[in-house]
Amino acid sequence: MSDLVVGTFLTADGVMQAPGGPDEDRDAGFEHGGWTVTYWDEGMGEIMDDQFDEADALLLGRRTYEIFAAHWPHVDGEDDPVAAKLNSMPKYVASRSLDAVEWNNSTLLSGDVAAAVEDLKNERGDAIMVQGSHDLIQTLLAHDLVDEFWLWVFPLVLGEGKRLFGDGTIPAALELTAVETSSTGVQMLRYERAGEIEYGSFALDDAGE
């Protein structure tokens, strides 16, 4: 069975909307698009290359697919390892509105999204990465389909916007398996699922006596 990995850029208050540009996603009047751009350094680019090397397939929602498909095919893969990987690797697109996907090596998932993704995990047996795709991620979280989170937390807060963990997220414990910090203060964190949450209390047993 494949591990499904959610790779996401986040603000410190959990927003993932429009990290790459002002017009990437203006839903609900969002005006903060492009908030990651000034934080990039050389080391982050190297880590991004390494992470994409670990991915065997890409799973995308409709909006992110259209953004990627309009950009990456026009980037020279000889100069950009991420472009080379994205343009060649298998890509699966979850959409109810698209009739076809034309980016190289792309497949449109049909029917119920959660069932289609579960089938995909069972069939492939390798690492499937989700990038962007906020609405799709909410479906994956609600159906407990995510195995790992690769979260890049940027040192800023926005106070509004689409957040990674929505109201339908199933509670779960996570294990921190890796952490790196960029020269600009970006925390690059890896979490794996660690079973159910164990609850306790700091209340004193004799507090009422």
Backbone as a ProteinNet text record, in pm:
[ID]
protein_1_A
[PRIMARY]
MSDLVVGTFLTADGVMQAPGGPDEDRDAGFEHGGWTVTYWDEGMGEIMDDQFDEADALLLGRRTYEIFAAHWPHVDGEDDPVAAKLNSMPKYVASRSLDAVEWNNSTLLSGDVAAAVEDLKNERGDAIMVQGSHDLIQTLLAHDLVDEFWLWVFPLVLGEGKRLFGDGTIPAALELTAVETSSTGVQMLRYERAGEIEYGSFALDDAGE
[TERTIARY]
85.3	0	88	45.7	118.4	101.3	204.6	190.6	143.8	41.5	-7.9	49.5	125.9	197.8	137.9	99.4	55.2	174.4	218.2	326.5	271.4	284.1	212.2	296.9	287.1	342.1	235.6	275.5	181.4	235.2	144.6	180.7	182.4	233.2	236.8	96.7	-5.1	-142.4	-219	-146.1	-207.3	-268.2	-248	-305.9	-219.6	-284	-211.9	-256	-340.9	-398.4	-298.8	-287.2	-212.2	-71.1	13.2	149.2	238.7	205.5	300.4	277.3	164.4	140.2	8.6	-6.6	-126.8	-255.6	-248.6	-370.1	-388.6	-311	-318.4	-453.8	-507.6	-637.5	-692.5	-787.6	-846.4	-983.3	-1015.5	-1143	-1164.1	-1289.4	-1328.2	-1252.6	-1208	-1139.8	-999.8	-934.7	-801.1	-701.4	-630.2	-540.5	-394.5	-359.8	-224	-143.5	-187.3	-119.7	26	112	253.7	335.9	282.2	346.2	472.3	500.6	623.7	744.1	720.8	823	951	940.6	1060.4	1139.6	1090.5	1157	1248.6	1253.9	1328.1	1478.2	1551.3	1696.9	1744.7	1872.8	1927.1	1902.8	1916.6	1897.6	1755.9	1657.1	1518.8	1497.5	1560.7	1549.7	1607.3	1719	1781.8	1693.6	1631.7	1543	1419.4	1367.9	1253.8	1288.9	1407.1	1451.4	1453.2	1507	1516.4	1378.3	1285.4	1151.7	1080.4	1094.8	1031.4	1097.9	1226.4	1292.6	1228.9	1174.6	1113	972.4	909.1	771.6	770.6	677.6	664.7	547.2	451.2	334.3	280.4	200.8	145.4	-7.1	-72.4	-217.5	-257.8	-344.8	-379.7	-529.9	-577	-712.1	-714.9	-833.4	-849.4	-775.7	-791.4	-730.6	-577.9	-519.3	-373.5	-322.7	-397	-357.4	-348.7	-448.6	-448.6	-333.4	-301.5	-187.3	-57.4	-38	84.1	96	-15.3	-11.7	12.4	-19	6.3	150.5	221.7	356.8	466.9	460.3	574.2	611.3	518.2	559.9	647.2	647.2	724.7	858.8	890.5	1018.2	1113.3	1234.7	1333.8	1379.6	1351.3	1388.2	1537.8	1617.2	1762.2	1820	1751	1798	1725.2	1615.7	1532.4	1489.6	1548.8	1514.4	1367	1306.5	1165.2	1079.8	1109.8	1035.2	1048.8	1169.8	1191.6	1107.8	1105.5	1029.3	879.7	830	686.7	635.7	712.6	667.8	667.7	747.6	757.3	678.4	658	599.8	449.6	392.7	248	174.8	67	-12.6	-159.4	-225.3	-366.1	-443.9	-553.5	-627.6	-768.9	-807.8	-942.4	-1024.7	-1122.9	-1204.9	-1339.6	-1444.2	-1577.1	-1610.7	-1528.4	-1560.1	-1475.8	-1357.5	-1272.7	-1318.4	-1313.5	-1345.6	-1220.3	-1105.5	-980.6	-864.5	-749.9	-626.8	-517	-451.1	-359.1	-212.2	-180.7	-41.1	16.1	139.2	201.5	185	142	133.4	31.9	-77.9	-183.1	-304.9	-372.1	-492.2	-600.9	-721.1	-834.8	-904.4	-915.9	-985.5	-1135.9	-1208.6	-1353.8	-1426.4	-1553.9	-1635.3	-1604.6	-1636.3	-1614.5	-1465.8	-1427.4	-1285.8	-1218.5	-1280.3	-1217.6	-1197.5	-1296.3	-1284.2	-1177.1	-1171.2	-1071	-930.1	-910.8	-778.7	-741.1	-836.6	-807.7	-766.5	-835.9	-798.5	-658.2	-628.1	-496.6	-386.9	-409.9	-312.4	-289.5	-395.8	-384.4	-315	-332.8	-278.5	-131.9	-85.8	47.1	158.4	143	247.5	372.6	360	475.5	428.3	511.1	478.7	401.1	284.8	201.6	200.1	238.1	242.4	126.8	65.2	-35.4	29.5	15.3	65.2	-52.3	-48.4	-159.1	-290.6	-391.3	-514.6	-589.8	-620.4	-684.6	-812.6	-903.4	-1032.5	-1015.4	-926.9	-899.8	-844.6	-753.2	-694.9	-802.4	-902	-1008.3	-1083.3	-1105.4	-1169.5	-1080.6	-951.4	-858	-850.8	-849	-844	-972.2	-1085.4	-1214.1	-1230.5	-1157.6	-1166.3	-1041.4	-957.7	-842.6	-748.5	-716	-635.6	-491.1	-456.2	-322.4	-230.3	-112.5	-16.2	94.8	136.7	245.7	213.5	271.7	263.2	404.3	434.7	560.9	524.4	537.6	486.8	601.8	594.7	691.8	620.6	660.4	592.3	673.5	612.9	679.4	651.5	748.7	735.6	653.8	524.9	432.7	293	204.8	63.8	-20.3	-134.5	-222.7	-359.6	-402.9	-529.9	-652.5	-634.7	-747	-694.2	-784.6	-747	-777.7	-762	-790.5	-681.5	-725.1	-631.7	-622	-506.3	-481.8	-580.5	-592.8	-675.9	-812.6	-911.4	-1046.1	-1128.6	-1257.4	-1345.3	-1369	-1352	-1378.1	-1260.3	-1147.2	-1027.9	-1052.2	-1012.9	-1024.8	-908.6	-933.9	-824.3	-726.8	-597.5	-495.1	-365.7	-287.2	-155.2	-54.6	48.3	153.3	289.8	384	522	611.8	687.5	782.9	904.5	930.5	1040.1	1158.6	1141.7	1252.9	1218.1	1320.6	1299.9	1427	1410.1	1520.4	1471.6	1565.7	1531.1	1612.4	1544.7	1613.4	1680.1	1763.8	1828.3	1728.2	1607.1	1503.8	1400.4	1424.3	1334.8	1220.9	1222.5	1118.5	1149.1	1050.7	1063.2	1008.6	1094	1053.5	1038.4	913.9	878.6	821.1	853.3	792.7	723.2	598.7	522	468.7	469	402.5	287.2	187.5	76.6	127.2	74	118.7	-0.3	-101.8	-215.8	-312.1	-384.7	-485.9	-424	-492.9	-448.5	-469.8	-372.3	-385.8	-414.2	-525.8	-568.8	-533.4	-512.6	-484.9	-532.6	-487.5	-528.5	-418.9	-396.8	-303.7	-373.8	-504	-578	-530.4	-520.1	-482.1	-598.4	-567.5	-673.2	-744.5	-671.1	-731.8	-759.3	-775.4	-791.2	-913.9	-1015.5	-1138	-1140.5	-1035	-1034.1	-974.8
-120.6	0	124.6	225.7	351.9	433.1	510.3	614.8	741	803.8	929.6	1043	1130.2	1238.1	1372.4	1452.8	1589.6	1682.2	1748.3	1845	1985.2	2068.9	2196.3	2307.8	2427.4	2549	2608.8	2645.8	2700.2	2827.5	2918.3	3027	2972.5	3049.2	3004.8	2986.2	3053	3031.9	2935.5	2853.5	2740.5	2767	2887	2919.8	2861.7	2802	2746.3	2809.3	2907.7	2965	3051.7	3029.2	3115	3148	3048	3079.6	3136.6	3110.8	3141.2	3266.6	3335.7	3454.8	3520.5	3650.6	3725.6	3670.8	3615.6	3570.1	3419.3	3351.3	3205.9	3157.6	3225.2	3186.4	3305	3377.1	3494.4	3464.8	3338.5	3302.8	3381.3	3423.4	3499.1	3630.7	3684.9	3813.6	3810.3	3694.1	3679.3	3768.4	3852.7	3951.6	3933.7	3817.3	3797.1	3697.8	3669	3570.2	3606.2	3502.3	3523.3	3537.9	3492.3	3517	3433.7	3332.9	3253.6	3310.1	3393.1	3422	3481	3573.5	3643	3561.3	3443.5	3363	3254.4	3239.2	3126.5	3150.6	3043.1	3047.2	2923.1	2914.2	2805.2	2668.6	2662.4	2535.8	2482.5	2570.6	2527.4	2464	2521.6	2464	2324.2	2302.6	2170.3	2068.3	2110.3	2020.3	1988.3	2087.9	2063.2	1961.1	1972.3	1874	1734.1	1722.8	1592.5	1534.3	1618.2	1568.4	1517.2	1588.5	1540.5	1413.3	1395	1269.7	1150.9	1173.6	1065.7	1032.5	1122.8	1101.5	1021.9	927.8	845.8	887.9	958.4	1005.1	1129	1205.5	1330.6	1323	1367.2	1374.3	1519.8	1569.3	1711	1730.9	1840.9	1887.2	1968.8	2005.4	2072.8	2205.6	2291.3	2423.5	2413.5	2331.5	2318.8	2254.6	2156.9	2096.9	2203.1	2289	2390.8	2489.1	2525.1	2614.6	2547.4	2423.4	2350.3	2326.8	2286.8	2253	2375	2493.1	2616.2	2664.2	2609.1	2656.9	2556.3	2436.9	2346.3	2291.4	2268.5	2222.1	2322.7	2447.8	2552.3	2579.5	2500	2513.8	2405.4	2443.1	2349.9	2252.8	2126	2025.9	2005.7	2045.1	2031.4	2126.8	2237.9	2337.5	2329.2	2255.2	2253.6	2109.7	2045.1	1905.9	1886.7	1985	1972.2	1970.3	2056.6	2058.1	1924.7	1870.8	1742.5	1633.2	1632.2	1529.6	1547.4	1669.6	1693.6	1663.2	1699.6	1679.7	1532.9	1450.5	1310.3	1215	1248.1	1153.6	1134.7	1021.4	1003.1	1105.1	1160	1260.6	1218.4	1228.7	1192.2	1315.4	1342.1	1466.6	1433.1	1485.2	1468	1590.7	1572.8	1686	1635.7	1709.5	1679.3	1766.4	1866.5	1960.6	1940.8	1881.7	1859.9	1736.5	1747	1633.1	1558.6	1627.3	1566.1	1639.5	1572.2	1633.5	1605.8	1711.9	1699.4	1708.2	1747.3	1751	1610.2	1598.4	1468.2	1373.8	1251.4	1144	1173.8	1242.9	1274.7	1186.3	1151.7	1068.5	1135	1142.2	1200.5	1091.1	1112.3	1016.4	1036.8	928.4	936.3	881.2	916.4	865.8	932.6	863.6	915.6	935.3	1056	1090.1	1003.8	991.5	915	769.7	710.8	571.6	557.6	654.8	649.5	660.2	746.9	762.3	638.1	580.3	457.4	345.7	334.9	235.1	262.4	389.2	427.3	388.4	412.9	374.7	223.8	147.8	2	-52.3	17.1	-32.6	0.2	118.4	164.8	107.3	110.7	58	143.4	274.7	365.2	497.4	600.7	727.1	820.4	862.7	956.5	1088.2	1196.4	1328.3	1416.1	1484.8	1586.5	1722.2	1809.4	1946.1	2042.7	2151.6	2248	2177.4	2202.4	2121.4	2122.7	2242.4	2256.1	2175.3	2188.6	2121	1969.5	1921.2	1778.3	1728.3	1803.7	1762.3	1748.7	1837.5	1826	1694.2	1650.5	1520.6	1407.1	1415.8	1311.5	1302.8	1418	1419.5	1362.6	1398.1	1351.8	1200.8	1140.1	995.3	922.6	993.4	932.7	863.7	932.1	873.1	922.4	1018.5	1077	1002.9	962.5	888.5	976.9	1078.4	1166.1	1310.4	1403.4	1545.5	1600.7	1666.1	1738.1	1886	1951.1	2086.9	2185.9	2288.7	2398.4	2517.9	2551.6	2657.3	2785.8	2888.3	3016.3	3111	3193.6	3277.3	3403.8	3384.9	3497.7	3448.9	3542.7	3511.1	3601	3548.2	3623.8	3650.1	3564	3587.5	3550.8	3514	3473	3385.6	3313.8	3228.5	3082.1	3001.5	2857.9	2790.4	2713.7	2645.9	2497.3	2440.7	2300.8	2208.6	2223.3	2130.6	2193	2148.4	2201.4	2127.1	2164.1	2108.4	1957.8	1904.9	1762.5	1672.1	1728	1648.3	1549.8	1424.2	1322.3	1336.6	1346.5	1359.9	1243	1272.4	1168.8	1220.9	1131.4	1167.5	1162.5	1246.4	1251.8	1236.5	1180.3	1169.2	1255.9	1346.6	1429.6	1344.6	1329.4	1242.7	1319	1446.9	1526.9	1673.4	1757.5	1901.5	1970.4	2067.6	2151.6	2295.2	2388.6	2530.2	2604.4	2685.6	2764.4	2886.6	2954.4	3076.8	3189.1	3173.8	3276	3240.3	3131.4	3095	3003.1	2944.9	2850.2	2714.2	2659.1	2527	2421.5	2325.7	2217.6	2090.7	2052.5	1948	1826.5	1710.1	1586.7	1515.9	1478	1403.4	1275.4	1168.1	1044.6	1018.8	946	909.2	823.4	846.6	774.8	723.7	674.9	615.1	717.4	676.1	761.5	852.3	959.3	1052.1	989.2	1003.7	960.2	1083.6	1080.8	1196.5	1178.9	1287.6	1284.4	1412.9	1436.9	1557.3	1599.6	1731	1785.7	1824.3	1801.7	1837.3	1752	1812.6	1739.6	1654.9	1532.1	1442.9	1496.3	1569	1618	1767.9	1822.8	1968	2020	1934.3	1981.2	1960.5	1902.9	1876.2	1991.8
0	0	0	-73.4	-79.8	47.6	82.7	183	112.3	166.9	112.6	196	131.8	199.3	159.1	256.3	230.4	251.5	145	152.3	134.8	237.7	238.6	298.4	239	297.4	388.7	510.9	608.4	670.8	709	798.2	940.5	1035.4	1174.4	1232.1	1173.8	1219.1	1128.9	1051.6	982.1	846.4	789.9	659.8	547.6	446.4	332.8	200.3	203.7	82.5	6.5	-123.2	-216.2	-170.5	-145	-100.2	-208.9	-337.2	-443.3	-524.9	-507.4	-587.9	-555.7	-585.7	-550.9	-610.7	-731.5	-799.6	-795.7	-713.6	-707	-655.6	-555.3	-498.1	-420.2	-481.7	-416.8	-355.5	-333.7	-271.6	-142.8	-120.3	-0.5	10.6	-104.1	-104.5	-47.3	-49.9	8.2	-65.5	9.4	-50.1	-9.9	44.3	95.1	11.6	-109.5	-192	-218.8	-215.7	-240.1	-113.4	-0.8	128.3	151.3	69.9	88.6	14.2	-84.6	-186.3	-127.8	-34.6	15.3	117.5	153.8	256.8	200	68.8	11.8	15.7	48.5	38.5	-37.4	-61.2	-141.7	-77.1	53.2	122.4	109.3	109.7	93.8	-42.5	-144.7	-278.5	-284.6	-214.2	-212.8	-140.9	-30.4	43.2	-39.8	-111.6	-199.2	-306.4	-366.8	-465.8	-405.7	-283.4	-217.5	-188.4	-146.6	-115.3	-240.1	-349.5	-471.8	-522.6	-493.1	-529.4	-458.1	-339.1	-262.5	-310.6	-382.2	-427.6	-558.4	-566.8	-687.8	-774	-714.7	-788.3	-719.3	-792.7	-742.7	-749.4	-641.8	-635.9	-618.3	-705.3	-706.8	-718.4	-658.2	-684.6	-812.8	-854.7	-984.3	-991	-889.8	-894.7	-900	-812.2	-810.6	-938.6	-989.7	-1117.8	-1227.1	-1235.9	-1341.5	-1324.5	-1198.4	-1174	-1216.5	-1174.5	-1207.5	-1358	-1421	-1563.2	-1650.9	-1597.9	-1672.9	-1656.6	-1559	-1528.6	-1561.5	-1500.7	-1503.5	-1641	-1731.8	-1864.3	-1940	-1894.9	-1962.2	-1893.4	-1789.9	-1719.7	-1770.3	-1803.9	-1858.2	-1749.8	-1769	-1671.9	-1657.5	-1756.7	-1746.1	-1642.9	-1621	-1524.8	-1391.2	-1386.3	-1266.2	-1235.7	-1133.9	-1102.1	-1066.7	-999.2	-964.7	-1091.1	-1186.6	-1312	-1384.1	-1387.9	-1454.5	-1389.9	-1256.1	-1184.7	-1205.2	-1189.8	-1202.8	-1342.9	-1443.1	-1579.9	-1621.6	-1554.7	-1595.3	-1506	-1380.2	-1286	-1309	-1265.9	-1275.5	-1189.3	-1245.5	-1175.2	-1178.8	-1064.8	-1054	-1009.4	-1077.7	-1056.2	-1010.5	-895.1	-841.7	-878.1	-965.2	-1008.7	-1058.4	-1022.8	-1075.3	-1195.7	-1225.7	-1333.1	-1458.3	-1446.4	-1563.3	-1641.5	-1773.4	-1859.4	-1903.6	-1901.9	-1946.2	-1880.4	-1870.3	-1819.4	-1920.9	-1967.5	-2079.7	-2042.9	-1920.2	-1878.4	-1885.5	-1929.5	-1951.5	-1832.1	-1861.7	-1761.6	-1652.1	-1688.5	-1591.9	-1614.2	-1503.1	-1507.5	-1425.3	-1478.8	-1408.9	-1328.3	-1196.2	-1111	-1125.3	-1135.7	-1153.9	-1032	-1019.2	-910.3	-777.6	-669.1	-534.7	-509.6	-466.7	-452.3	-346.8	-229.8	-122	-163	-227.6	-271.7	-378.4	-470.7	-576.6	-520.6	-421	-360.6	-280.8	-209.7	-135.8	-230.7	-344.6	-445.7	-498.7	-521.4	-572.5	-473.5	-344.6	-243.3	-242.1	-258.8	-257.3	-381.8	-493.6	-620.1	-638.6	-594.6	-632.1	-545.8	-414.7	-328.6	-320.6	-338.5	-327.1	-268.1	-275.1	-209.9	-303.8	-259.6	-335.1	-258.5	-324.8	-259.1	-305.8	-210.5	-239.8	-221.4	-319.9	-310.7	-324.5	-244.7	-253.8	-225.4	-312.5	-315.8	-183.4	-132.5	-2.5	9	-86.5	-76.3	-79.2	-164.7	-170.7	-37.6	23.1	150.4	257.8	258.3	357.8	343	220.2	196.7	245.3	216.9	259.2	411.3	478.5	624.9	685.6	627.6	680.2	665.7	569.5	547.8	598.5	675.1	741.7	642.6	533.1	426.8	424.6	510.3	507.2	603.7	556	637.7	693.5	617.2	660.5	623.4	700.6	670.6	660.9	549.4	532.8	531.2	644.4	662.5	669.5	586	589.6	651.9	774.7	849	839.4	779.1	755.5	871.9	908.7	1028.8	1004.4	984.9	971.8	1004.5	1036.8	1059.6	970	925.2	836.5	898.1	988.5	1055.2	975.7	848.8	765.5	652.3	589.3	477.5	504.6	402.2	413.2	496.5	596	684.5	651.8	682.5	649.1	719.5	851.1	927	952.2	874.6	885.5	989.2	999.4	1102.4	1086.7	965.3	944.6	973.4	1017.9	1044.5	1158.7	1136.2	1240.4	1338.3	1468.7	1565.1	1555.6	1563.9	1554.3	1614.1	1673.1	1723.5	1609.6	1617.8	1516.7	1583.5	1508.5	1555.7	1468.4	1530	1457.6	1421.4	1291.5	1246.7	1190.3	1156.1	1104.7	1115.5	1136.6	1139.8	1091.7	1005.2	959	958.3	971.5	974.4	870.9	790.7	688.9	750.9	673.8	721.3	742.4	686.4	699.7	805.6	879	988.7	951.9	832.2	792.6	856.2	926.8	987.9	891	855.8	765.2	847.6	871.1	966.2	894	947.2	898	1013.4	988.8	1086.9	1024.6	1103.2	1065.7	1161.6	1114.1	1201.8	1316.4	1434.6	1554.1	1635.1	1566.3	1634.5	1690.9	1792.3	1853.1	1959.6	1990.1	2093.9	2231.3	2319.2	2457.9	2544.6	2613.4	2691.6	2839.3	2908	3050.6	3115.9	3238.1	3309	3405.7	3417.2	3516.1	3646.3	3652.4	3773.7	3891.2	4008.3	4129.1	4179.3	4216.5	4262.9	4385.3	4470	4593.9	4589.2	4467.9	4453.6	4526.4	4540.5	4605	4753.2	4810.3	4953.1	5033
[MASK]
+++++++++++++++++++++++++++++++++++++++++++++++++++++++++++++++++++++++++++++++++++++++++++++++++++++++++++++++++++++++++++++++++++++++++++++++++++++++++++++++++++++++++++++++++++++++++++++++++++++++++++++++++

